[in-house]
Amino acid sequence: MKEDMDKPLTATELRANVYRILDEVIDSGRPRTIIRGGSRLLITPEGGRRFKLEDLPRRKAIDCTPDELVETSWQDDPSLSV
């Protein structure tokens, strides 16, 4: 369901589900984007409510020491050649 919250809505979708969408914004603190006539609008809770920890994106851990990270070179990576 979290993926659905990131998807922009049309004005028609907002109208059909306005109370549910407003409740989701209030409960989660996550803004919703609405597209109307090529313009993007944002519904967001007043006061900048913080995200819940479980809603934050997960990042892959780096499995190396800080010294190994500093010495990392992408120079020989063929996918980065221009």
mmCIF file of the N, C-alpha and C atoms, coordinates in Angstrom:
data_MODEL
# 
_entry.id   MODEL 
# 
loop_
_atom_site.group_PDB 
_atom_site.id 
_atom_site.type_symbol 
_atom_site.label_atom_id 
_atom_site.label_alt_id 
_atom_site.label_comp_id 
_atom_site.label_asym_id 
_atom_site.label_entity_id 
_atom_site.label_seq_id 
_atom_site.pdbx_PDB_ins_code 
_atom_site.Cartn_x 
_atom_site.Cartn_y 
_atom_site.Cartn_z 
_atom_site.occupancy 
_atom_site.B_iso_or_equiv 
_atom_site.pdbx_formal_charge 
_atom_site.auth_seq_id 
_atom_site.auth_comp_id 
_atom_site.auth_asym_id 
_atom_site.auth_atom_id 
_atom_site.pdbx_PDB_model_num 
ATOM 1   N N  . MET A 1 1  ? 0.819   -1.196 0.000   1.00 0.00 ? 1  MET A N  1 
ATOM 2   C CA . MET A 1 1  ? 0.000   0.000  0.000   1.00 0.00 ? 1  MET A CA 1 
ATOM 3   C C  . MET A 1 1  ? 0.861   1.257  0.000   1.00 0.00 ? 1  MET A C  1 
ATOM 4   N N  . LYS A 1 2  ? 2.089   1.167  0.531   1.00 0.00 ? 2  LYS A N  1 
ATOM 5   C CA . LYS A 1 2  ? 2.971   2.330  0.561   1.00 0.00 ? 2  LYS A CA 1 
ATOM 6   C C  . LYS A 1 2  ? 3.284   2.815  -0.850  1.00 0.00 ? 2  LYS A C  1 
ATOM 7   N N  . GLU A 1 3  ? 3.428   1.864  -1.802  1.00 0.00 ? 3  GLU A N  1 
ATOM 8   C CA . GLU A 1 3  ? 3.700   2.262  -3.182  1.00 0.00 ? 3  GLU A CA 1 
ATOM 9   C C  . GLU A 1 3  ? 2.548   3.084  -3.744  1.00 0.00 ? 3  GLU A C  1 
ATOM 10  N N  . ASP A 1 4  ? 1.311   2.723  -3.357  1.00 0.00 ? 4  ASP A N  1 
ATOM 11  C CA . ASP A 1 4  ? 0.141   3.466  -3.812  1.00 0.00 ? 4  ASP A CA 1 
ATOM 12  C C  . ASP A 1 4  ? 0.177   4.903  -3.319  1.00 0.00 ? 4  ASP A C  1 
ATOM 13  N N  . MET A 1 5  ? 0.729   5.114  -2.127  1.00 0.00 ? 5  MET A N  1 
ATOM 14  C CA . MET A 1 5  ? 0.777   6.463  -1.568  1.00 0.00 ? 5  MET A CA 1 
ATOM 15  C C  . MET A 1 5  ? 1.775   7.335  -2.300  1.00 0.00 ? 5  MET A C  1 
ATOM 16  N N  . ASP A 1 6  ? 2.752   6.737  -2.963  1.00 0.00 ? 6  ASP A N  1 
ATOM 17  C CA . ASP A 1 6  ? 3.738   7.513  -3.690  1.00 0.00 ? 6  ASP A CA 1 
ATOM 18  C C  . ASP A 1 6  ? 3.267   7.855  -5.104  1.00 0.00 ? 6  ASP A C  1 
ATOM 19  N N  . LYS A 1 7  ? 2.257   7.183  -5.593  1.00 0.00 ? 7  LYS A N  1 
ATOM 20  C CA . LYS A 1 7  ? 1.756   7.397  -6.944  1.00 0.00 ? 7  LYS A CA 1 
ATOM 21  C C  . LYS A 1 7  ? 0.890   8.659  -6.988  1.00 0.00 ? 7  LYS A C  1 
ATOM 22  N N  . PRO A 1 8  ? 1.175   9.584  -7.913  1.00 0.00 ? 8  PRO A N  1 
ATOM 23  C CA . PRO A 1 8  ? 0.316   10.767 -8.038  1.00 0.00 ? 8  PRO A CA 1 
ATOM 24  C C  . PRO A 1 8  ? -1.115  10.370 -8.399  1.00 0.00 ? 8  PRO A C  1 
ATOM 25  N N  . LEU A 1 9  ? -2.068  11.137 -7.901  1.00 0.00 ? 9  LEU A N  1 
ATOM 26  C CA . LEU A 1 9  ? -3.479  10.897 -8.170  1.00 0.00 ? 9  LEU A CA 1 
ATOM 27  C C  . LEU A 1 9  ? -4.005  11.931 -9.156  1.00 0.00 ? 9  LEU A C  1 
ATOM 28  N N  . THR A 1 10 ? -5.012  11.547 -9.899  1.00 0.00 ? 10 THR A N  1 
ATOM 29  C CA . THR A 1 10 ? -5.720  12.530 -10.713 1.00 0.00 ? 10 THR A CA 1 
ATOM 30  C C  . THR A 1 10 ? -6.756  13.211 -9.824  1.00 0.00 ? 10 THR A C  1 
ATOM 31  N N  . ALA A 1 11 ? -7.267  14.332 -10.290 1.00 0.00 ? 11 ALA A N  1 
ATOM 32  C CA . ALA A 1 11 ? -8.311  15.031 -9.534  1.00 0.00 ? 11 ALA A CA 1 
ATOM 33  C C  . ALA A 1 11 ? -9.553  14.157 -9.394  1.00 0.00 ? 11 ALA A C  1 
ATOM 34  N N  . THR A 1 12 ? -9.841  13.350 -10.407 1.00 0.00 ? 12 THR A N  1 
ATOM 35  C CA . THR A 1 12 ? -10.990 12.452 -10.361 1.00 0.00 ? 12 THR A CA 1 
ATOM 36  C C  . THR A 1 12 ? -10.810 11.402 -9.266  1.00 0.00 ? 12 THR A C  1 
ATOM 37  N N  . GLU A 1 13 ? -9.593  10.839 -9.154  1.00 0.00 ? 13 GLU A N  1 
ATOM 38  C CA . GLU A 1 13 ? -9.316  9.861  -8.101  1.00 0.00 ? 13 GLU A CA 1 
ATOM 39  C C  . GLU A 1 13 ? -9.429  10.509 -6.721  1.00 0.00 ? 13 GLU A C  1 
ATOM 40  N N  . LEU A 1 14 ? -8.938  11.738 -6.602  1.00 0.00 ? 14 LEU A N  1 
ATOM 41  C CA . LEU A 1 14 ? -9.054  12.456 -5.333  1.00 0.00 ? 14 LEU A CA 1 
ATOM 42  C C  . LEU A 1 14 ? -10.517 12.652 -4.963  1.00 0.00 ? 14 LEU A C  1 
ATOM 43  N N  . ARG A 1 15 ? -11.327 13.109 -5.925  1.00 0.00 ? 15 ARG A N  1 
ATOM 44  C CA . ARG A 1 15 ? -12.744 13.359 -5.661  1.00 0.00 ? 15 ARG A CA 1 
ATOM 45  C C  . ARG A 1 15 ? -13.463 12.089 -5.217  1.00 0.00 ? 15 ARG A C  1 
ATOM 46  N N  . ALA A 1 16 ? -13.130 10.961 -5.821  1.00 0.00 ? 16 ALA A N  1 
ATOM 47  C CA . ALA A 1 16 ? -13.799 9.702  -5.489  1.00 0.00 ? 16 ALA A CA 1 
ATOM 48  C C  . ALA A 1 16 ? -13.418 9.186  -4.099  1.00 0.00 ? 16 ALA A C  1 
ATOM 49  N N  . ASN A 1 17 ? -12.239 9.590  -3.602  1.00 0.00 ? 17 ASN A N  1 
ATOM 50  C CA . ASN A 1 17 ? -11.736 9.045  -2.338  1.00 0.00 ? 17 ASN A CA 1 
ATOM 51  C C  . ASN A 1 17 ? -11.219 10.133 -1.405  1.00 0.00 ? 17 ASN A C  1 
ATOM 52  N N  . VAL A 1 18 ? -11.781 11.312 -1.453  1.00 0.00 ? 18 VAL A N  1 
ATOM 53  C CA . VAL A 1 18 ? -11.199 12.468 -0.768  1.00 0.00 ? 18 VAL A CA 1 
ATOM 54  C C  . VAL A 1 18 ? -11.016 12.236 0.736   1.00 0.00 ? 18 VAL A C  1 
ATOM 55  N N  . TYR A 1 19 ? -11.995 11.684 1.419   1.00 0.00 ? 19 TYR A N  1 
ATOM 56  C CA . TYR A 1 19 ? -11.869 11.522 2.868   1.00 0.00 ? 19 TYR A CA 1 
ATOM 57  C C  . TYR A 1 19 ? -10.829 10.466 3.231   1.00 0.00 ? 19 TYR A C  1 
ATOM 58  N N  . ARG A 1 20 ? -10.799 9.363  2.488   1.00 0.00 ? 20 ARG A N  1 
ATOM 59  C CA . ARG A 1 20 ? -9.795  8.326  2.737   1.00 0.00 ? 20 ARG A CA 1 
ATOM 60  C C  . ARG A 1 20 ? -8.391  8.871  2.509   1.00 0.00 ? 20 ARG A C  1 
ATOM 61  N N  . ILE A 1 21 ? -8.194  9.627  1.432   1.00 0.00 ? 21 ILE A N  1 
ATOM 62  C CA . ILE A 1 21 ? -6.875  10.189 1.105   1.00 0.00 ? 21 ILE A CA 1 
ATOM 63  C C  . ILE A 1 21 ? -6.450  11.213 2.149   1.00 0.00 ? 21 ILE A C  1 
ATOM 64  N N  . LEU A 1 22 ? -7.365  12.080 2.557   1.00 0.00 ? 22 LEU A N  1 
ATOM 65  C CA . LEU A 1 22 ? -7.036  13.057 3.597   1.00 0.00 ? 22 LEU A CA 1 
ATOM 66  C C  . LEU A 1 22 ? -6.664  12.360 4.905   1.00 0.00 ? 22 LEU A C  1 
ATOM 67  N N  . ASP A 1 23 ? -7.395  11.298 5.256   1.00 0.00 ? 23 ASP A N  1 
ATOM 68  C CA . ASP A 1 23 ? -7.068  10.547 6.469   1.00 0.00 ? 23 ASP A CA 1 
ATOM 69  C C  . ASP A 1 23 ? -5.691  9.893  6.368   1.00 0.00 ? 23 ASP A C  1 
ATOM 70  N N  . GLU A 1 24 ? -5.335  9.382  5.177   1.00 0.00 ? 24 GLU A N  1 
ATOM 71  C CA . GLU A 1 24 ? -4.008  8.778  4.984   1.00 0.00 ? 24 GLU A CA 1 
ATOM 72  C C  . GLU A 1 24 ? -2.905  9.816  5.184   1.00 0.00 ? 24 GLU A C  1 
ATOM 73  N N  . VAL A 1 25 ? -3.104  11.014 4.657   1.00 0.00 ? 25 VAL A N  1 
ATOM 74  C CA . VAL A 1 25 ? -2.110  12.081 4.811   1.00 0.00 ? 25 VAL A CA 1 
ATOM 75  C C  . VAL A 1 25 ? -1.954  12.435 6.288   1.00 0.00 ? 25 VAL A C  1 
ATOM 76  N N  . ILE A 1 26 ? -3.061  12.544 6.988   1.00 0.00 ? 26 ILE A N  1 
ATOM 77  C CA . ILE A 1 26 ? -3.014  12.873 8.420   1.00 0.00 ? 26 ILE A CA 1 
ATOM 78  C C  . ILE A 1 26 ? -2.336  11.751 9.209   1.00 0.00 ? 26 ILE A C  1 
ATOM 79  N N  . ASP A 1 27 ? -2.737  10.514 8.964   1.00 0.00 ? 27 ASP A N  1 
ATOM 80  C CA . ASP A 1 27 ? -2.220  9.381  9.734   1.00 0.00 ? 27 ASP A CA 1 
ATOM 81  C C  . ASP A 1 27 ? -0.743  9.098  9.461   1.00 0.00 ? 27 ASP A C  1 
ATOM 82  N N  . SER A 1 28 ? -0.332  9.206  8.203   1.00 0.00 ? 28 SER A N  1 
ATOM 83  C CA . SER A 1 28 ? 1.040   8.834  7.845   1.00 0.00 ? 28 SER A CA 1 
ATOM 84  C C  . SER A 1 28 ? 2.004   10.015 7.886   1.00 0.00 ? 28 SER A C  1 
ATOM 85  N N  . GLY A 1 29 ? 1.479   11.233 7.692   1.00 0.00 ? 29 GLY A N  1 
ATOM 86  C CA . GLY A 1 29 ? 2.347   12.397 7.596   1.00 0.00 ? 29 GLY A CA 1 
ATOM 87  C C  . GLY A 1 29 ? 2.980   12.540 6.220   1.00 0.00 ? 29 GLY A C  1 
ATOM 88  N N  . ARG A 1 30 ? 2.657   11.640 5.322   1.00 0.00 ? 30 ARG A N  1 
ATOM 89  C CA . ARG A 1 30 ? 3.238   11.648 3.970   1.00 0.00 ? 30 ARG A CA 1 
ATOM 90  C C  . ARG A 1 30 ? 2.359   12.489 3.039   1.00 0.00 ? 30 ARG A C  1 
ATOM 91  N N  . PRO A 1 31 ? 2.945   13.416 2.301   1.00 0.00 ? 31 PRO A N  1 
ATOM 92  C CA . PRO A 1 31 ? 2.153   14.219 1.369   1.00 0.00 ? 31 PRO A CA 1 
ATOM 93  C C  . PRO A 1 31 ? 1.661   13.387 0.188   1.00 0.00 ? 31 PRO A C  1 
ATOM 94  N N  . ARG A 1 32 ? 0.610   13.853 -0.460  1.00 0.00 ? 32 ARG A N  1 
ATOM 95  C CA . ARG A 1 32 ? 0.076   13.218 -1.670  1.00 0.00 ? 32 ARG A CA 1 
ATOM 96  C C  . ARG A 1 32 ? 0.098   14.231 -2.796  1.00 0.00 ? 32 ARG A C  1 
ATOM 97  N N  . THR A 1 33 ? 0.495   13.782 -3.964  1.00 0.00 ? 33 THR A N  1 
ATOM 98  C CA . THR A 1 33 ? 0.541   14.624 -5.151  1.00 0.00 ? 33 THR A CA 1 
ATOM 99  C C  . THR A 1 33 ? -0.721  14.396 -5.969  1.00 0.00 ? 33 THR A C  1 
ATOM 100 N N  . ILE A 1 34 ? -1.322  15.506 -6.396  1.00 0.00 ? 34 ILE A N  1 
ATOM 101 C CA . ILE A 1 34 ? -2.516  15.478 -7.243  1.00 0.00 ? 34 ILE A CA 1 
ATOM 102 C C  . ILE A 1 34 ? -2.145  16.150 -8.555  1.00 0.00 ? 34 ILE A C  1 
ATOM 103 N N  . ILE A 1 35 ? -2.543  15.553 -9.678  1.00 0.00 ? 35 ILE A N  1 
ATOM 104 C CA . ILE A 1 35 ? -2.281  16.143 -10.989 1.00 0.00 ? 35 ILE A CA 1 
ATOM 105 C C  . ILE A 1 35 ? -3.607  16.608 -11.573 1.00 0.00 ? 35 ILE A C  1 
ATOM 106 N N  . ARG A 1 36 ? -3.641  17.884 -11.935 1.00 0.00 ? 36 ARG A N  1 
ATOM 107 C CA . ARG A 1 36 ? -4.855  18.452 -12.546 1.00 0.00 ? 36 ARG A CA 1 
ATOM 108 C C  . ARG A 1 36 ? -4.447  19.390 -13.662 1.00 0.00 ? 36 ARG A C  1 
ATOM 109 N N  . GLY A 1 37 ? -4.858  19.064 -14.868 1.00 0.00 ? 37 GLY A N  1 
ATOM 110 C CA . GLY A 1 37 ? -4.572  19.921 -16.018 1.00 0.00 ? 37 GLY A CA 1 
ATOM 111 C C  . GLY A 1 37 ? -3.082  20.161 -16.236 1.00 0.00 ? 37 GLY A C  1 
ATOM 112 N N  . GLY A 1 38 ? -2.255  19.160 -15.980 1.00 0.00 ? 38 GLY A N  1 
ATOM 113 C CA . GLY A 1 38 ? -0.818  19.301 -16.169 1.00 0.00 ? 38 GLY A CA 1 
ATOM 114 C C  . GLY A 1 38 ? -0.093  19.968 -15.009 1.00 0.00 ? 38 GLY A C  1 
ATOM 115 N N  . SER A 1 39 ? -0.831  20.434 -14.015 1.00 0.00 ? 39 SER A N  1 
ATOM 116 C CA . SER A 1 39 ? -0.220  21.043 -12.824 1.00 0.00 ? 39 SER A CA 1 
ATOM 117 C C  . SER A 1 39 ? -0.174  20.015 -11.706 1.00 0.00 ? 39 SER A C  1 
ATOM 118 N N  . ARG A 1 40 ? 0.852   20.119 -10.881 1.00 0.00 ? 40 ARG A N  1 
ATOM 119 C CA . ARG A 1 40 ? 1.002   19.223 -9.731  1.00 0.00 ? 40 ARG A CA 1 
ATOM 120 C C  . ARG A 1 40 ? 0.679   20.002 -8.460  1.00 0.00 ? 40 ARG A C  1 
ATOM 121 N N  . LEU A 1 41 ? -0.189  19.415 -7.636  1.00 0.00 ? 41 LEU A N  1 
ATOM 122 C CA . LEU A 1 41 ? -0.562  20.004 -6.352  1.00 0.00 ? 41 LEU A CA 1 
ATOM 123 C C  . LEU A 1 41 ? -0.147  19.037 -5.252  1.00 0.00 ? 41 LEU A C  1 
ATOM 124 N N  . LEU A 1 42 ? 0.108   19.565 -4.076  1.00 0.00 ? 42 LEU A N  1 
ATOM 125 C CA . LEU A 1 42 ? 0.553   18.731 -2.978  1.00 0.00 ? 42 LEU A CA 1 
ATOM 126 C C  . LEU A 1 42 ? -0.376  18.910 -1.782  1.00 0.00 ? 42 LEU A C  1 
ATOM 127 N N  . ILE A 1 43 ? -0.898  17.802 -1.276  1.00 0.00 ? 43 ILE A N  1 
ATOM 128 C CA . ILE A 1 43 ? -1.674  17.817 -0.039  1.00 0.00 ? 43 ILE A CA 1 
ATOM 129 C C  . ILE A 1 43 ? -0.726  17.336 1.046   1.00 0.00 ? 43 ILE A C  1 
ATOM 130 N N  . THR A 1 44 ? -0.478  18.187 2.019   1.00 0.00 ? 44 THR A N  1 
ATOM 131 C CA . THR A 1 44 ? 0.481   17.858 3.072   1.00 0.00 ? 44 THR A CA 1 
ATOM 132 C C  . THR A 1 44 ? -0.055  18.333 4.417   1.00 0.00 ? 44 THR A C  1 
ATOM 133 N N  . PRO A 1 45 ? 0.255   17.619 5.486   1.00 0.00 ? 45 PRO A N  1 
ATOM 134 C CA . PRO A 1 45 ? -0.233  18.060 6.793   1.00 0.00 ? 45 PRO A CA 1 
ATOM 135 C C  . PRO A 1 45 ? 0.481   19.325 7.246   1.00 0.00 ? 45 PRO A C  1 
ATOM 136 N N  . GLU A 1 46 ? -0.261  20.229 7.862   1.00 0.00 ? 46 GLU A N  1 
ATOM 137 C CA . GLU A 1 46 ? 0.328   21.460 8.384   1.00 0.00 ? 46 GLU A CA 1 
ATOM 138 C C  . GLU A 1 46 ? 1.252   21.123 9.551   1.00 0.00 ? 46 GLU A C  1 
ATOM 139 N N  . GLY A 1 47 ? 2.351   21.818 9.648   1.00 0.00 ? 47 GLY A N  1 
ATOM 140 C CA . GLY A 1 47 ? 3.278   21.597 10.748  1.00 0.00 ? 47 GLY A CA 1 
ATOM 141 C C  . GLY A 1 47 ? 4.381   20.623 10.436  1.00 0.00 ? 47 GLY A C  1 
ATOM 142 N N  . GLY A 1 48 ? 4.424   20.084 9.220   1.00 0.00 ? 48 GLY A N  1 
ATOM 143 C CA . GLY A 1 48 ? 5.525   19.219 8.825   1.00 0.00 ? 48 GLY A CA 1 
ATOM 144 C C  . GLY A 1 48 ? 5.685   17.992 9.696   1.00 0.00 ? 48 GLY A C  1 
ATOM 145 N N  . ARG A 1 49 ? 4.614   17.283 9.925   1.00 0.00 ? 49 ARG A N  1 
ATOM 146 C CA . ARG A 1 49 ? 4.675   16.064 10.741  1.00 0.00 ? 49 ARG A CA 1 
ATOM 147 C C  . ARG A 1 49 ? 5.775   15.141 10.232  1.00 0.00 ? 49 ARG A C  1 
ATOM 148 N N  . ARG A 1 50 ? 6.521   14.556 11.136  1.00 0.00 ? 50 ARG A N  1 
ATOM 149 C CA . ARG A 1 50 ? 7.648   13.698 10.767  1.00 0.00 ? 50 ARG A CA 1 
ATOM 150 C C  . ARG A 1 50 ? 7.166   12.320 10.315  1.00 0.00 ? 50 ARG A C  1 
ATOM 151 N N  . PHE A 1 51 ? 7.980   11.699 9.450   1.00 0.00 ? 51 PHE A N  1 
ATOM 152 C CA . PHE A 1 51 ? 7.694   10.338 9.013   1.00 0.00 ? 51 PHE A CA 1 
ATOM 153 C C  . PHE A 1 51 ? 7.904   9.370  10.168  1.00 0.00 ? 51 PHE A C  1 
ATOM 154 N N  . LYS A 1 52 ? 7.202   8.295  10.127  1.00 0.00 ? 52 LYS A N  1 
ATOM 155 C CA . LYS A 1 52 ? 7.452   7.208  11.066  1.00 0.00 ? 52 LYS A CA 1 
ATOM 156 C C  . LYS A 1 52 ? 8.696   6.471  10.582  1.00 0.00 ? 52 LYS A C  1 
ATOM 157 N N  . LEU A 1 53 ? 9.448   5.905  11.496  1.00 0.00 ? 53 LEU A N  1 
ATOM 158 C CA . LEU A 1 53 ? 10.678  5.216  11.155  1.00 0.00 ? 53 LEU A CA 1 
ATOM 159 C C  . LEU A 1 53 ? 10.448  4.135  10.111  1.00 0.00 ? 53 LEU A C  1 
ATOM 160 N N  . GLU A 1 54 ? 9.369   3.386  10.234  1.00 0.00 ? 54 GLU A N  1 
ATOM 161 C CA . GLU A 1 54 ? 9.118   2.295  9.279   1.00 0.00 ? 54 GLU A CA 1 
ATOM 162 C C  . GLU A 1 54 ? 8.779   2.807  7.884   1.00 0.00 ? 54 GLU A C  1 
ATOM 163 N N  . ASP A 1 55 ? 8.441   4.084  7.740   1.00 0.00 ? 55 ASP A N  1 
ATOM 164 C CA . ASP A 1 55 ? 8.136   4.645  6.427   1.00 0.00 ? 55 ASP A CA 1 
ATOM 165 C C  . ASP A 1 55 ? 9.373   5.184  5.702   1.00 0.00 ? 55 ASP A C  1 
ATOM 166 N N  . LEU A 1 56 ? 10.487  5.300  6.405   1.00 0.00 ? 56 LEU A N  1 
ATOM 167 C CA . LEU A 1 56 ? 11.697  5.816  5.772   1.00 0.00 ? 56 LEU A CA 1 
ATOM 168 C C  . LEU A 1 56 ? 12.298  4.771  4.849   1.00 0.00 ? 56 LEU A C  1 
ATOM 169 N N  . PRO A 1 57 ? 12.925  5.200  3.741   1.00 0.00 ? 57 PRO A N  1 
ATOM 170 C CA . PRO A 1 57 ? 13.500  4.226  2.807   1.00 0.00 ? 57 PRO A CA 1 
ATOM 171 C C  . PRO A 1 57 ? 14.674  3.483  3.446   1.00 0.00 ? 57 PRO A C  1 
ATOM 172 N N  . ARG A 1 58 ? 14.762  2.209  3.142   1.00 0.00 ? 58 ARG A N  1 
ATOM 173 C CA . ARG A 1 58 ? 15.867  1.389  3.637   1.00 0.00 ? 58 ARG A CA 1 
ATOM 174 C C  . ARG A 1 58 ? 17.049  1.517  2.688   1.00 0.00 ? 58 ARG A C  1 
ATOM 175 N N  . ARG A 1 59 ? 18.233  1.545  3.246   1.00 0.00 ? 59 ARG A N  1 
ATOM 176 C CA . ARG A 1 59 ? 19.447  1.624  2.440   1.00 0.00 ? 59 ARG A CA 1 
ATOM 177 C C  . ARG A 1 59 ? 20.271  0.373  2.667   1.00 0.00 ? 59 ARG A C  1 
ATOM 178 N N  . LYS A 1 60 ? 20.908  -0.089 1.612   1.00 0.00 ? 60 LYS A N  1 
ATOM 179 C CA . LYS A 1 60 ? 21.760  -1.264 1.700   1.00 0.00 ? 60 LYS A CA 1 
ATOM 180 C C  . LYS A 1 60 ? 23.008  -0.906 2.495   1.00 0.00 ? 60 LYS A C  1 
ATOM 181 N N  . ALA A 1 61 ? 23.381  -1.766 3.427   1.00 0.00 ? 61 ALA A N  1 
ATOM 182 C CA . ALA A 1 61 ? 24.557  -1.517 4.253   1.00 0.00 ? 61 ALA A CA 1 
ATOM 183 C C  . ALA A 1 61 ? 25.832  -1.717 3.437   1.00 0.00 ? 61 ALA A C  1 
ATOM 184 N N  . ILE A 1 62 ? 26.833  -0.930 3.744   1.00 0.00 ? 62 ILE A N  1 
ATOM 185 C CA . ILE A 1 62 ? 28.139  -1.065 3.100   1.00 0.00 ? 62 ILE A CA 1 
ATOM 186 C C  . ILE A 1 62 ? 28.970  -1.997 3.971   1.00 0.00 ? 62 ILE A C  1 
ATOM 187 N N  . ASP A 1 63 ? 29.464  -3.064 3.352   1.00 0.00 ? 63 ASP A N  1 
ATOM 188 C CA . ASP A 1 63 ? 30.193  -4.075 4.102   1.00 0.00 ? 63 ASP A CA 1 
ATOM 189 C C  . ASP A 1 63 ? 31.698  -3.906 3.882   1.00 0.00 ? 63 ASP A C  1 
ATOM 190 N N  . CYS A 1 64 ? 32.265  -2.858 4.472   1.00 0.00 ? 64 CYS A N  1 
ATOM 191 C CA . CYS A 1 64 ? 33.700  -2.631 4.386   1.00 0.00 ? 64 CYS A CA 1 
ATOM 192 C C  . CYS A 1 64 ? 34.118  -1.671 5.503   1.00 0.00 ? 64 CYS A C  1 
ATOM 193 N N  . THR A 1 65 ? 35.430  -1.558 5.677   1.00 0.00 ? 65 THR A N  1 
ATOM 194 C CA . THR A 1 65 ? 35.938  -0.621 6.677   1.00 0.00 ? 65 THR A CA 1 
ATOM 195 C C  . THR A 1 65 ? 35.975  0.775  6.068   1.00 0.00 ? 65 THR A C  1 
ATOM 196 N N  . PRO A 1 66 ? 36.051  1.812  6.864   1.00 0.00 ? 66 PRO A N  1 
ATOM 197 C CA . PRO A 1 66 ? 36.162  3.170  6.309   1.00 0.00 ? 66 PRO A CA 1 
ATOM 198 C C  . PRO A 1 66 ? 37.393  3.328  5.399   1.00 0.00 ? 66 PRO A C  1 
ATOM 199 N N  . ASP A 1 67 ? 38.514  2.692  5.757   1.00 0.00 ? 67 ASP A N  1 
ATOM 200 C CA . ASP A 1 67 ? 39.715  2.795  4.913   1.00 0.00 ? 67 ASP A CA 1 
ATOM 201 C C  . ASP A 1 67 ? 39.497  2.158  3.546   1.00 0.00 ? 67 ASP A C  1 
ATOM 202 N N  . GLU A 1 68 ? 38.804  1.014  3.512   1.00 0.00 ? 68 GLU A N  1 
ATOM 203 C CA . GLU A 1 68 ? 38.509  0.360  2.232   1.00 0.00 ? 68 GLU A CA 1 
ATOM 204 C C  . GLU A 1 68 ? 37.578  1.231  1.392   1.00 0.00 ? 68 GLU A C  1 
ATOM 205 N N  . LEU A 1 69 ? 36.658  1.886  2.026   1.00 0.00 ? 69 LEU A N  1 
ATOM 206 C CA . LEU A 1 69 ? 35.728  2.750  1.306   1.00 0.00 ? 69 LEU A CA 1 
ATOM 207 C C  . LEU A 1 69 ? 36.456  3.927  0.668   1.00 0.00 ? 69 LEU A C  1 
ATOM 208 N N  . VAL A 1 70 ? 37.385  4.526  1.397   1.00 0.00 ? 70 VAL A N  1 
ATOM 209 C CA . VAL A 1 70 ? 38.144  5.665  0.878   1.00 0.00 ? 70 VAL A CA 1 
ATOM 210 C C  . VAL A 1 70 ? 38.992  5.243  -0.314  1.00 0.00 ? 70 VAL A C  1 
ATOM 211 N N  . GLU A 1 71 ? 39.500  4.008  -0.282  1.00 0.00 ? 71 GLU A N  1 
ATOM 212 C CA . GLU A 1 71 ? 40.374  3.527  -1.357  1.00 0.00 ? 71 GLU A CA 1 
ATOM 213 C C  . GLU A 1 71 ? 39.606  2.992  -2.558  1.00 0.00 ? 71 GLU A C  1 
ATOM 214 N N  . THR A 1 72 ? 38.278  2.981  -2.513  1.00 0.00 ? 72 THR A N  1 
ATOM 215 C CA . THR A 1 72 ? 37.475  2.447  -3.609  1.00 0.00 ? 72 THR A CA 1 
ATOM 216 C C  . THR A 1 72 ? 37.643  3.304  -4.861  1.00 0.00 ? 72 THR A C  1 
ATOM 217 N N  . SER A 1 73 ? 37.847  2.636  -5.974  1.00 0.00 ? 73 SER A N  1 
ATOM 218 C CA . SER A 1 73 ? 37.989  3.325  -7.257  1.00 0.00 ? 73 SER A CA 1 
ATOM 219 C C  . SER A 1 73 ? 36.987  2.751  -8.239  1.00 0.00 ? 73 SER A C  1 
ATOM 220 N N  . TRP A 1 74 ? 36.354  3.620  -8.991  1.00 0.00 ? 74 TRP A N  1 
ATOM 221 C CA . TRP A 1 74 ? 35.413  3.196  -10.024 1.00 0.00 ? 74 TRP A CA 1 
ATOM 222 C C  . TRP A 1 74 ? 36.054  3.319  -11.390 1.00 0.00 ? 74 TRP A C  1 
ATOM 223 N N  . GLN A 1 75 ? 37.312  3.601  -11.430 1.00 0.00 ? 75 GLN A N  1 
ATOM 224 C CA . GLN A 1 75 ? 38.021  3.880  -12.673 1.00 0.00 ? 75 GLN A CA 1 
ATOM 225 C C  . GLN A 1 75 ? 37.990  2.703  -13.645 1.00 0.00 ? 75 GLN A C  1 
ATOM 226 N N  . ASP A 1 76 ? 38.063  1.470  -13.159 1.00 0.00 ? 76 ASP A N  1 
ATOM 227 C CA . ASP A 1 76 ? 38.117  0.295  -14.025 1.00 0.00 ? 76 ASP A CA 1 
ATOM 228 C C  . ASP A 1 76 ? 36.749  -0.315 -14.279 1.00 0.00 ? 76 ASP A C  1 
ATOM 229 N N  . ASP A 1 77 ? 35.690  0.346  -13.879 1.00 0.00 ? 77 ASP A N  1 
ATOM 230 C CA . ASP A 1 77 ? 34.347  -0.184 -14.066 1.00 0.00 ? 77 ASP A CA 1 
ATOM 231 C C  . ASP A 1 77 ? 33.882  0.112  -15.496 1.00 0.00 ? 77 ASP A C  1 
ATOM 232 N N  . PRO A 1 78 ? 33.709  -0.919 -16.346 1.00 0.00 ? 78 PRO A N  1 
ATOM 233 C CA . PRO A 1 78 ? 33.341  -0.692 -17.751 1.00 0.00 ? 78 PRO A CA 1 
ATOM 234 C C  . PRO A 1 78 ? 31.957  -0.064 -17.925 1.00 0.00 ? 78 PRO A C  1 
ATOM 235 N N  . SER A 1 79 ? 31.063  -0.212 -16.942 1.00 0.00 ? 79 SER A N  1 
ATOM 236 C CA . SER A 1 79 ? 29.730  0.369  -17.079 1.00 0.00 ? 79 SER A CA 1 
ATOM 237 C C  . SER A 1 79 ? 29.765  1.893  -16.947 1.00 0.00 ? 79 SER A C  1 
ATOM 238 N N  . LEU A 1 80 ? 30.884  2.447  -16.470 1.00 0.00 ? 80 LEU A N  1 
ATOM 239 C CA . LEU A 1 80 ? 30.979  3.891  -16.284 1.00 0.00 ? 80 LEU A CA 1 
ATOM 240 C C  . LEU A 1 80 ? 31.720  4.586  -17.424 1.00 0.00 ? 80 LEU A C  1 
ATOM 241 N N  . SER A 1 81 ? 32.133  3.832  -18.432 1.00 0.00 ? 81 SER A N  1 
ATOM 242 C CA . SER A 1 81 ? 32.878  4.454  -19.539 1.00 0.00 ? 81 SER A CA 1 
ATOM 243 C C  . SER A 1 81 ? 31.940  5.270  -20.416 1.00 0.00 ? 81 SER A C  1 
ATOM 244 N N  . VAL A 1 82 ? 32.467  6.362  -20.946 1.00 0.00 ? 82 VAL A N  1 
ATOM 245 C CA . VAL A 1 82 ? 31.652  7.248  -21.785 1.00 0.00 ? 82 VAL A CA 1 
ATOM 246 C C  . VAL A 1 82 ? 31.872  7.039  -23.237 1.00 0.00 ? 82 VAL A C  1 
# 
